[in-house]
Amino acid sequence: MLQPPASGDAPLVAEAMELVKLFRALPPIKRKLVTDFARALVEETVRSGCGEPA
């Protein structure tokens, strides 16, 4: 279940919402490219030990 954002997270939430709007405006092929890149970036970050997927 999602939790409401902490009060200090408001700028991050606003930025994330803006990114979602931009992503949804992309044509499908570009969405796939962005999604594939983001997935590879997360996988590489986890593999290098710098973080864990959300």
Secondary structure by P-SEA (a helix, b strand, c coil): ccccccccaaaaaaaaaaaaaaaaaccaaaaaaaaaaaaaaaaaaaaacccccc
